[in-house]
Amino acid sequence: MLLLSNKLLNTSILSLRTGGQIAQTYAYLVNPDNLKIEGFHCHVRSDKQDHILLHQDIRNIIDQGIIINDHDVLSAPGDLIRLKDIINLNFSLIGKSVVTSSKHKVGKVKDFAFDSTSFYVQKLYVSQSVIKNLGTSQLSIDRSQIVEVTDTKIIIHELVETAKVKSPAAVPAPSSAGSSA
């Protein structure tokens, strides 16, 4: 199932052991190399230090929040050696510029959707400039259209413009009443 990015931001992290909220998410930890959500930055209620909840430690996602086993699965950023470079990048998809391979500016990422099972980003929702936006709403970019992700922009394949097809003029049907053989 696809979830929008705002679904899990500023949401409660609930512990099965204590039966209540132990933390709250505030940012995604996104790997820019493969657009996988590795985890979530979170504020822990009983601690002044920020922690990271890895996606593999999530038991379930419900309307009330994210369910985990216990506080013990939350890690200090310094403890995650494998993710150190990704944590230091502080990469965010929201607000990132989107351009085509020929450097044509498309807009900026306003939202994204990810698969709740694999945690891979599947869709980017791009807001276009006011002038371009007059005729359309947000532009949806599928994962397969992405060519490259850099620190400052996301490069996609060229967009295909849909041709506006004019309806043929109405032609009266031949009448059979006035024909003679």
Buried (B, 14 or more C-beta within 10 A) or exposed (E): EEBEBEEBBEBBBBBEEEEEBBBBBEBBBBBBEEBBBBBBBBBBEEEEEBBBBBBEBBEEBEEEBBBBEEBEBBBEBEEBEEBEEBBEBEBEBBEBBBBBEEEEEBBBBBBBBBBBEEBEBBBBBBBBEEEEEEEEEBBEBEBEBBEEBEEEBBBBBEEEEEEEEEEEEEEEEEEEEEEEE
